[in-house]
């Protein structure tokens, strides 16, 4: 077999090199076309907010203030009434005499259903012809609830911080204590003031009588109440 010249080998190498260059160029162009089409296979994205802050929750509106009309506070056993009879203090007036003052017990009802508590007050009348003074403080007030001869409750048994208050009772005037004393329908005793399980007064229509005294003067009659 005849031996080929060196020129033939050079041509063959050149052809092979050119073919390799062409292949590489085709591959390069394909890759570029894929990279130059970023939308291929993509979907339209929603706009992204530029701020990461979220709307603040609405501030609560100020609560409307409710205007309430104060009501007289009931005085429970053991508490000192803050108001006595509605009389004025006046210096230089002589003290009331037993024959001039009429004292009576006043109740807010004649009968009480189960669970209802009697509210007890004092009525004072000056039957004299002149104004007079009387101590209407809690230290001189006492309510007594009895059933026959059995004394069930005294307001003075568990009273705290009794006080005095000198007031003037006008001639011919009748006044009633402003804040009632409430009987909790239990038996009172100076030894059981702090107990919550004191004996309860029987109901079912049981009859009780309320007597009062104030300023050293006792009521001539009692007020009858019925408990159910």
C-alpha positions as a Markdown table, in Angstrom:
| # | Residue | x | y | z |
|---|---|---|---|---|
| 1 | Unk | 0.0 | 0.0 | 0.0 |
| 2 | Unk | 1.5 | 3.3 | -1.1 |
| 3 | Unk | 2.5 | 5.7 | 1.7 |
| 4 | Unk | 0.4 | 8.9 | 2.0 |
| 5 | Unk | 2.1 | 12.2 | 2.0 |
| 6 | Unk | 2.3 | 14.7 | 4.9 |
| 7 | Unk | 0.0 | 17.1 | 3.0 |
| 8 | Unk | -2.9 | 14.6 | 3.0 |
| 9 | Unk | -2.6 | 14.2 | 6.8 |
| 10 | Unk | -2.7 | 17.9 | 7.3 |
| 11 | Unk | -5.9 | 18.2 | 5.2 |
| 12 | Unk | -7.6 | 15.4 | 7.2 |
| 13 | Unk | -6.7 | 17.1 | 10.5 |
| 14 | Unk | -8.1 | 20.4 | 9.2 |
| 15 | Unk | -11.4 | 18.9 | 8.2 |
| 16 | Unk | -11.8 | 17.1 | 11.5 |
| 17 | Unk | -11.0 | 20.4 | 13.4 |
| 18 | Unk | -13.5 | 22.3 | 11.3 |
| 19 | Unk | -16.2 | 19.7 | 11.9 |
| 20 | Unk | -15.5 | 19.9 | 15.6 |
| 21 | Unk | -15.8 | 23.7 | 15.6 |
| 22 | Unk | -19.1 | 23.4 | 13.7 |
| 23 | Unk | -20.5 | 20.9 | 16.3 |
| 24 | Unk | -19.4 | 23.1 | 19.2 |
| 25 | Unk | -21.0 | 26.2 | 17.5 |
| 26 | Unk | -24.3 | 24.4 | 17.0 |
| 27 | Unk | -24.4 | 23.3 | 20.7 |
| 28 | Unk | -23.5 | 26.8 | 21.8 |
| 29 | Unk | -26.3 | 28.4 | 19.8 |
| 30 | Unk | -28.9 | 26.0 | 21.2 |
| 31 | Unk | -27.9 | 26.7 | 24.7 |
| 32 | Unk | -28.0 | 30.5 | 24.1 |
| 33 | Unk | -31.5 | 30.2 | 22.6 |
| 34 | Unk | -32.8 | 28.4 | 25.7 |
| 35 | Unk | -31.2 | 30.9 | 28.0 |
| 36 | Unk | -32.5 | 33.9 | 25.9 |
| 37 | Unk | -36.2 | 32.8 | 26.3 |
| 38 | Unk | -36.9 | 33.3 | 30.1 |
| 39 | Unk | -40.7 | 33.4 | 29.5 |
| 40 | Unk | -40.8 | 29.8 | 28.2 |
| 41 | Unk | -43.0 | 27.7 | 30.4 |
| 42 | Unk | -43.5 | 30.6 | 32.9 |
| 43 | Unk | -46.9 | 32.0 | 34.2 |
| 44 | Unk | -47.7 | 35.6 | 35.1 |
| 45 | Unk | -47.0 | 36.2 | 38.7 |
| 46 | Unk | -49.2 | 38.4 | 40.9 |
| 47 | Unk | -47.6 | 41.8 | 42.0 |
| 48 | Unk | -45.8 | 41.6 | 45.3 |
| 49 | Unk | -46.6 | 44.4 | 47.8 |
| 50 | Unk | -43.7 | 46.7 | 48.3 |
| 51 | Unk | -44.5 | 47.1 | 52.0 |
| 52 | Unk | -44.5 | 44.3 | 54.5 |
| 53 | Unk | -46.6 | 46.2 | 57.1 |
| 54 | Unk | -50.1 | 45.1 | 57.7 |
| 55 | Unk | -53.0 | 47.4 | 58.4 |
| 56 | Unk | -53.3 | 48.2 | 62.1 |
| 57 | Unk | -56.4 | 46.9 | 63.9 |
| 58 | Unk | -58.9 | 49.7 | 64.6 |
| 59 | Unk | -58.6 | 51.1 | 68.0 |
| 60 | Unk | -61.6 | 50.4 | 70.2 |
| 61 | Unk | -63.8 | 53.3 | 70.7 |
| 62 | Unk | -64.1 | 54.7 | 74.2 |
| 63 | Unk | -66.8 | 53.0 | 76.2 |
| 64 | Unk | -69.8 | 55.1 | 76.8 |
| 65 | Unk | -70.0 | 56.3 | 80.4 |
| 66 | Unk | -73.2 | 55.3 | 82.0 |
| 67 | Unk | -74.8 | 57.8 | 84.4 |
| 68 | Unk | -76.3 | 56.1 | 87.4 |
| 69 | Unk | -78.5 | 57.7 | 90.0 |
| 70 | Unk | -77.3 | 56.7 | 93.4 |
| 71 | Unk | -79.7 | 54.8 | 95.6 |
| 72 | Unk | -79.8 | 54.7 | 99.4 |
| 73 | Unk | -77.5 | 51.9 | 100.7 |
| 74 | Unk | -79.1 | 49.4 | 103.1 |
| 75 | Unk | -77.4 | 49.1 | 106.4 |
| 76 | Unk | -76.7 | 45.5 | 107.3 |
| 77 | Unk | -76.4 | 44.2 | 110.9 |
| 78 | Unk | -73.2 | 45.1 | 112.4 |
| 79 | Unk | -72.8 | 48.3 | 110.4 |
| 80 | Unk | -73.3 | 51.8 | 111.7 |
| 81 | Unk | -76.1 | 53.8 | 109.9 |
| 82 | Unk | -74.7 | 56.9 | 108.3 |
| 83 | Unk | -77.9 | 58.8 | 108.5 |
| 84 | Unk | -80.3 | 59.4 | 111.4 |
| 85 | Unk | -83.7 | 61.1 | 111.2 |
| 86 | Unk | -83.7 | 64.0 | 108.8 |
| 87 | Unk | -83.5 | 66.8 | 111.5 |
| 88 | Unk | -81.2 | 69.7 | 111.7 |
| 89 | Unk | -78.7 | 70.4 | 114.4 |
| 90 | Unk | -79.2 | 73.7 | 116.2 |
| 91 | Unk | -77.3 | 74.9 | 119.3 |
| 92 | Unk | -79.1 | 76.5 | 122.2 |
| 93 | Unk | -82.2 | 74.3 | 122.0 |
| 94 | Unk | -83.3 | 72.4 | 125.1 |
| 95 | Unk | -83.3 | 68.6 | 125.2 |
| 96 | Unk | -86.5 | 66.7 | 124.3 |
| 97 | Unk | -88.6 | 65.5 | 127.2 |
| 98 | Unk | -90.3 | 62.0 | 127.3 |
| 99 | Unk | -93.8 | 63.5 | 127.2 |
| 100 | Unk | -93.0 | 65.4 | 124.0 |
| 101 | Unk | -91.4 | 62.7 | 121.8 |
| 102 | Unk | -93.3 | 59.9 | 120.1 |
| 103 | Unk | -91.2 | 57.0 | 118.8 |
| 104 | Unk | -92.6 | 54.3 | 116.4 |
| 105 | Unk | -91.1 | 51.4 | 114.4 |
| 106 | Unk | -91.6 | 51.6 | 110.6 |
| 107 | Unk | -91.3 | 48.6 | 108.3 |
| 108 | Unk | -91.2 | 48.6 | 104.5 |
| 109 | Unk | -93.9 | 45.9 | 104.3 |
| 110 | Unk | -96.3 | 44.0 | 106.5 |
| 111 | Unk | -95.4 | 40.6 | 105.1 |
| 112 | Unk | -92.3 | 39.2 | 103.5 |
| 113 | Unk | -92.0 | 36.3 | 101.0 |
| 114 | Unk | -89.2 | 33.7 | 101.4 |
| 115 | Unk | -85.8 | 35.4 | 101.0 |
| 116 | Unk | -87.1 | 38.9 | 101.3 |
| 117 | Unk | -85.4 | 40.9 | 104.2 |
| 118 | Unk | -87.3 | 43.3 | 106.4 |
| 119 | Unk | -86.1 | 47.0 | 106.2 |
| 120 | Unk | -86.6 | 48.7 | 109.6 |
| 121 | Unk | -86.8 | 52.4 | 110.2 |
| 122 | Unk | -87.6 | 54.8 | 113.1 |
| 123 | Unk | -90.3 | 57.5 | 113.2 |
| 124 | Unk | -89.9 | 60.5 | 115.5 |
| 125 | Unk | -92.7 | 63.0 | 116.3 |
| 126 | Unk | -92.3 | 66.1 | 118.5 |
| 127 | Unk | -95.7 | 66.5 | 120.2 |
| 128 | Unk | -94.5 | 69.5 | 122.2 |
| 129 | Unk | -94.9 | 73.2 | 121.4 |
| 130 | Unk | -91.2 | 74.0 | 121.1 |
| 131 | Unk | -88.2 | 72.7 | 119.2 |
| 132 | Unk | -86.0 | 70.3 | 121.1 |
| 133 | Unk | -82.8 | 68.3 | 120.7 |
| 134 | Unk | -82.3 | 64.6 | 120.7 |
| 135 | Unk | -79.4 | 62.2 | 120.2 |
| 136 | Unk | -80.2 | 60.3 | 117.0 |
| 137 | Unk | -76.8 | 58.7 | 116.6 |
| 138 | Unk | -76.4 | 54.9 | 116.1 |
| 139 | Unk | -75.2 | 54.6 | 119.7 |
| 140 | Unk | -78.8 | 55.4 | 120.9 |
| 141 | Unk | -80.7 | 53.3 | 118.4 |
| 142 | Unk | -81.9 | 49.8 | 118.9 |
| 143 | Unk | -84.3 | 47.6 | 117.0 |
| 144 | Unk | -85.6 | 44.4 | 118.6 |
| 145 | Unk | -87.4 | 41.7 | 116.8 |
| 146 | Unk | -89.4 | 39.2 | 119.0 |
| 147 | Unk | -91.8 | 36.3 | 118.5 |
| 148 | Unk | -94.0 | 36.3 | 121.6 |
| 149 | Unk | -91.6 | 36.3 | 124.5 |
| 150 | Unk | -88.7 | 35.0 | 122.4 |
| 151 | Unk | -86.3 | 37.8 | 121.4 |
| 152 | Unk | -84.9 | 36.8 | 118.0 |
| 153 | Unk | -82.7 | 39.8 | 117.1 |
| 154 | Unk | -81.3 | 43.0 | 118.4 |
| 155 | Unk | -79.6 | 45.5 | 116.1 |
| 156 | Unk | -77.2 | 46.5 | 118.9 |
| 157 | Unk | -75.8 | 42.9 | 119.4 |
| 158 | Unk | -73.3 | 43.1 | 116.5 |
| 159 | Unk | -73.2 | 46.9 | 115.9 |
| 160 | Unk | -69.7 | 48.3 | 115.1 |
| 161 | Unk | -68.4 | 51.8 | 115.9 |
| 162 | Unk | -71.6 | 53.3 | 117.4 |
| 163 | Unk | -71.7 | 57.1 | 117.3 |
| 164 | Unk | -73.7 | 60.1 | 118.6 |
| 165 | Unk | -75.4 | 62.8 | 116.7 |
| 166 | Unk | -77.4 | 65.6 | 118.4 |
| 167 | Unk | -80.2 | 66.9 | 116.2 |
| 168 | Unk | -83.1 | 69.3 | 116.5 |
| 169 | Unk | -86.6 | 68.0 | 116.2 |
| 170 | Unk | -89.0 | 70.9 | 115.3 |
| 171 | Unk | -92.2 | 71.3 | 117.2 |
| 172 | Unk | -95.1 | 69.3 | 115.6 |
| 173 | Unk | -92.7 | 67.7 | 113.1 |
| 174 | Unk | -92.6 | 64.0 | 112.2 |
| 175 | Unk | -89.4 | 62.6 | 110.7 |
| 176 | Unk | -88.2 | 59.1 | 109.7 |
| 177 | Unk | -84.7 | 57.7 | 109.6 |
| 178 | Unk | -83.3 | 57.9 | 106.1 |
| 179 | Unk | -81.3 | 54.7 | 105.9 |
| 180 | Unk | -83.1 | 51.5 | 107.0 |
| 181 | Unk | -81.6 | 48.8 | 109.1 |
| 182 | Unk | -81.9 | 45.4 | 107.5 |
| 183 | Unk | -82.8 | 42.2 | 109.5 |
| 184 | Unk | -81.2 | 39.2 | 107.9 |
| 185 | Unk | -83.9 | 36.9 | 109.4 |
| 186 | Unk | -81.4 | 35.2 | 111.8 |
| 187 | Unk | -81.1 | 35.0 | 115.5 |
| 188 | Unk | -78.6 | 37.5 | 116.8 |
| 189 | Unk | -76.1 | 37.1 | 119.7 |
| 190 | Unk | -73.0 | 39.0 | 120.7 |
| 191 | Unk | -71.1 | 35.7 | 120.5 |
| 192 | Unk | -72.2 | 34.7 | 117.0 |
| 193 | Unk | -71.7 | 38.0 | 115.0 |
| 194 | Unk | -69.1 | 36.4 | 112.7 |
| 195 | Unk | -70.9 | 33.2 | 112.1 |
| 196 | Unk | -72.7 | 32.6 | 108.8 |
| 197 | Unk | -74.8 | 29.7 | 110.0 |
| 198 | Unk | -76.9 | 31.3 | 112.7 |
| 199 | Unk | -80.4 | 29.9 | 113.3 |
| 200 | Unk | -82.9 | 31.3 | 110.7 |
| 201 | Unk | -86.2 | 32.6 | 111.8 |
| 202 | Unk | -89.1 | 30.3 | 110.8 |
| 203 | Unk | -91.3 | 31.5 | 108.0 |
| 204 | Unk | -94.6 | 30.0 | 106.8 |
| 205 | Unk | -96.5 | 33.0 | 108.0 |
| 206 | Unk | -94.8 | 33.3 | 111.4 |
| 207 | Unk | -95.6 | 36.6 | 113.2 |
| 208 | Unk | -92.9 | 38.9 | 114.6 |
| 209 | Unk | -93.0 | 42.2 | 116.4 |
| 210 | Unk | -90.5 | 45.1 | 115.9 |
| 211 | Unk | -89.9 | 47.5 | 118.7 |
| 212 | Unk | -87.6 | 50.5 | 118.7 |
| 213 | Unk | -85.9 | 53.0 | 120.9 |
| 214 | Unk | -83.7 | 56.0 | 120.2 |
| 215 | Unk | -82.2 | 58.8 | 122.2 |
| 216 | Unk | -83.3 | 57.2 | 125.4 |
| 217 | Unk | -87.0 | 57.1 | 124.3 |
| 218 | Unk | -88.7 | 53.8 | 123.6 |
| 219 | Unk | -91.6 | 53.3 | 121.2 |
| 220 | Unk | -95.0 | 52.8 | 122.9 |
| 221 | Unk | -96.1 | 50.3 | 120.3 |
| 222 | Unk | -94.6 | 47.7 | 118.1 |
| 223 | Unk | -94.9 | 46.9 | 114.3 |
| 224 | Unk | -96.1 | 43.5 | 113.4 |
| 225 | Unk | -94.6 | 41.6 | 110.4 |
| 226 | Unk | -95.2 | 38.2 | 108.9 |
| 227 | Unk | -92.4 | 36.0 | 107.4 |
| 228 | Unk | -93.1 | 33.4 | 104.7 |
